[in-house]
Amino acid sequence: MFEAMANYLVYQTFAFSPQDPWGAALQFFLADMPKLILLLTCSIFIISVIRSYVPPAKTKEFLTRRGKGAGHVLAALIGIITPFCSCSAVPLFIGFIEGGVPLGVTFSFLISSPMVNEVALVLLFGLFGWKVALLYMASGVTIAILGGYIIGRLQLEHLLESYAPENTVVNTVEFHNFSQRCQSAARFTVELLRYILPYLTVAIAIGGFIHGFVPEDFLTNYAGPDTIFAVPLAVIVGVPLYNSAGGMVPIVYSLIEKGLPLGTALAFMMAVSAISFPEMVILRKVLKTKLIGIFAGILAISIICTGYLFNLVV
C-alpha cells in the first residue's frame, strides 16, 4: 500500500522519472516513513499494554534468576522469537531497562531480535539450505551473547540517559480494567513518538538519499570476491539503510546471484538489520552517544569478523 502510494505521488503527481535519483530518494522516503511510523506505533502500543501485566520484578527475575551468563543466553533466544525490526525492538529494550534487567542482558536481546528471527531463518533455509540458516542463527546468537556480555562487563550504566516521558513506566501503575491499560499505553506511545519523530525523519531522509544516489551494483562492483576490504565496506554501506532481517533475505539472494560472496552479503544483511541508523537515532533518547558508539562498534567488529569467517568456511 505505501509503495503504491509513494509511486503514484513521485512518478505521476510529481512527474519524476524512475531513473531520476532524486525521484528514487523521494520514493524511498515517502514509502518507508509512514510504514515505519505505523510499525512503531503498533509495536510500542502493544508492548506497552503487555508490559502493564508484567511487574518489573518478574521481568528481572526471569532474565537473571540463573545468573547473568544465563540471562544473556535467554535474552538472545527470546530475541529470535520476537519478530521485531531494529527500531520496533527498542520499546521492549526500554522496558527491560525500566524493569531493572542488567544492561548487558538487555543488549543481548537488542542485538538478537532484529538480526535473527524466525522469518529470516525460514527464508534463508528456503533459499540457501539448512546449513547456511543454522550458521547464520548460530553466529547471530553468538554475537548477541558476546556483545551483551562485553557491555555488561564494562559497567556502562552511567551512560544511560535520564529518559522519563510522562507515563513511561506503564507497568508500575495499578490498573482496574483493560481500558485503563490501553489509555496509559496510548499516552506512552504518543510521548515516545513525539521524542523520536524529528530524528527519525532525518534518518529516513539519509537512507533515501543513499537509496537514490548509490548505484544498485555498488556492492558487487566494489565488494567482490577479490577485494580484501569487501566485508567492512558492506557493513559501512549497510548501516545508514533500514530493513528487517526477513526483508533483507531476497536482497542478499540477489547480491549473491550477481557474484557477491556469501559472507559479504550476510554481513551486509546483519548491518542493515542490526545497526541501522534509524535505530541509533531512537536509542539516543535512552543512551548517551558514547554508549551508542560502543554498542555500534562492538556490533560492527563482530559482524565484520563473522563475514570473513563465512567467506572462509562456506
N, C-alpha and C positions, 0 to 999 in steps of 0.2 A: 504493500500500500504506500509506504513512504517513498520507496524507489519510484513508483509510478507518478506520484505527485511531484517529486523533485524533477523527474524527467520532463513532465509537462510544463512546469514553471520555467526550467532552464532552457529547454530546447524548442519549446513552442511559444510560450509567453514572452520570454526574454530573447528568443531567437539566436541563442548561441549555437555554434556548430559543435557536433560531437568531437571534432578534432581540436577544438579550442581548449588549451589547458586551463584558462580561466573558467570556462564553462564546466569542465570536469571537476575543478576545485569547488565551484559553487554547488554543483550537483551532489558532490560528496557531503558538503556541509548541510544542505537542505534535507538530505535523506537521513543522515546519521544523527543530527541534532535532535529532532523530535523523537526519533526512535530511542535514543539514549535517555532522554528525559522521561519518556513513558516507562522504559525499563527500570530506571532508578526510582521513579515514583511508586511503581507497583512493588518493587522488591523492598524498598525502605518501609513502606506501609505494612506489608505482610510480615516482614521480620520484626517490626516494632510490635505488632499485635501478638506474635508468637512469644516475643520476649516478655510481654506482660504476664504470661502464665508461668514463666520460669524465674524463680528467685535467683539473684546474683550468686548467692552462696552455693546453690546447687550446681550452677554452671561451673564455678571454680572447682568444686569438689569432683565433678565428673571428669574434668580435664587434668586434674593434678593429684587425685587420690592415690595413684600408684607411683608418684614421683614425677618430676619434671621431664625426665627422659621418656617415660611412657606417655606423658602429656603431649610431647612433640609428635610422637608416632600417631597417637589418637587424633590430634588436631589435623595432621596431614591426611589421614584416612577419611576423616569427616569431610575434608575439602574435596575428595574425589566424588562423593555422592551428593554434593551441593552444586547444582547446575548454574553457577554464577560466572559472569564475566568479571574482569578485574575491578571495574567500578562498582558493580552491584554487590560484590563481596565486602566492600568497605563498611556498610552499616552493621553487618554481623561482627566484623572486626572491632568496631567501636563498642558493640555490646559486650564482647569478650573483655575488653579493657575495663569497661564500667563494672563488669561483674567481678573484677579482681583477678582474672586469669593472668598468669605471668606473661610479660611482654613477649618473650621469645616464643612461647607456645602460641600466642595469637598470630605471630608472624608465620609460623609453620602452616597455619590454616590459610592465611592471606596469600601465601605463595602457592600452595597446593590447589586451592579452589578454582582459580581461573586457568591454571596451567594444565591440570589433569582432571577431566570429568568424564562421565560415562558416555556422553555424546561423542566427544573427541575419540575416545578409545574404540567405540564401535565403528566409527568411520575409518580410523587407522587400520583396524582389523580387516574391514572390508576391502580397503584399497591396497594395503601393503602386507597383510597377513599377521598372524598372531605373534610372531617373533618381534616385529617392529612395534606393535601395540604394547606388548609386555615390556620391551626395553624402554619405550617412552614412559610408560607408567612408573617403572622402577626408578628411572632417572629423575622424573618429576618429583616423586615422593622423597627420594634421597636428598634432592636439592632443598625441598621444603623442610625436612627434618634438620639437616645440617645448617641451613640458613637461619632457621629459628633458634637452634642451639647456640650458634655463634652470637646472635644478637642478645640472647638471654645471658650468656657469659659476660658480655661487655657491660651489662648493667646500665642500660641507657634510659631508664625510666625518667630521669631528669630532663630528657629531650621530648617528653610529651607536652603538648600544648594544653593550656587550661581551657579546654573546649567545653562550654556549658550553655548551649542554647536553651531556651525555655522548654521545659518538659522533656529534656533529653532522656533522663532515666525513667522510662515509662514503666519499668518493672519494679519500682520501689513504692509505687502508689497503690493504695487499696482500691480495687475496682469492685463495683457491685453488680455490673452486668456487662454484656458484650459491647453494648453501645458505647459505654464509657471507655472501654479499651480502644475502640475504633476512633473515638474522638481524640483521645490522647495520642494515638499513633498518627493521626492526620496532622495534629499540631506539630509533632516532631518531624514529620515528613516535610511540611512546609518550611520549618525552620532550617533544616539541613539543606534543602534545595536552595533556599534563599542565600545561604552562605556560599555554596559551591557553584551556582549557575554562572556568574560572571567569568570565573576562572575556567569553567568547563567550556564555555563558548569560545574562549581564546584557544584552548587546547584542540577543540574540534576544527577550528579555523586553520590552525597549523597543520593538522592532519590532512585537511582538504587541500591545502597548498602543495603538500608533498605528493598527495594522490594525483593532482593535476599536472605537476611540473616534473616529477621524477618518471622517466620512461618505464614502461612495463617490463622491458627486458634489461633494466639496470642491473639487477642482481645476477642474471645469467651472464651478462657481459663482463661484470667486474668481480664476481664472486664464484667463478668457475672452478673446476677441479684442480687447476694448475696454480691457483692463487693462494699463497700461504696465509694471507690475511682475510680470506673469504669469510670465515666464521665471525670474527669481530665486526666486519663490515655488515654482515647480515643482521647482527644484533643491533648495531648503531642505526641502521635503516628501519628496523622494526620498532624501536622504542617510541617514535612520535606517532605511530599508527595505532589504530584501535580496532580490535575484533575479538570475538570469543575463540576459544581453542577449537570448538566444533566448526565455526565458520572459517577457520584458517586451514582446515584439512584439505578441502578442494584446491585452495590456492597452492598449498605445499605440493600436492599431487601434480598440478600444472607446472610448477617450477622444476620438479624432478623430471617430468617428461621433457622439459626443454634442456636438460643436462646438468641441473644443479645437483651437487652431491647430497645424499640423504641427510647427513649430519648438519650441513649448512642450512638446508631447508627447514629442518626441525628446530635448529637454533633460532632461525627467523620466526618460526611459529611460536616458540616459547617466549621470545622477546615481545612480540606483539601482544600475546595474551596475558603475560605476567608482569611486564614492566612498562605498560602503556603510559604515555604522558598524561592522558586524562585521569588515570588512577592516581598518579603522583600529585596532580592538582587537587584532587579531592582529599588525599591524605594530608596535604599541607594544613588543613584545618584542625587536625588532631596530632600531627607530628611536626616537630621543628625541622627546618631544612637540613640540618646536619644528619638527623636520623634518617630522613628520606634518602639522602646521599649514600649513607652507609648501607641501607637496605637495597637500593638500586645497584650499588657497586658489588655487593656480595652476590646478588642475583645475576648480574651481568657476567661476572667472572665464572660463576658456576655454570651458566648456560654456555659460555664460550668453551669451557673445558669439556662439557657434555657433547657439544657439536663436534669438536675434534675427536673425541672418543668414538662417536657414532661413525665418523668418516673412516676411522682406522679399523673398526671391527665389523662394519656392515658392508 
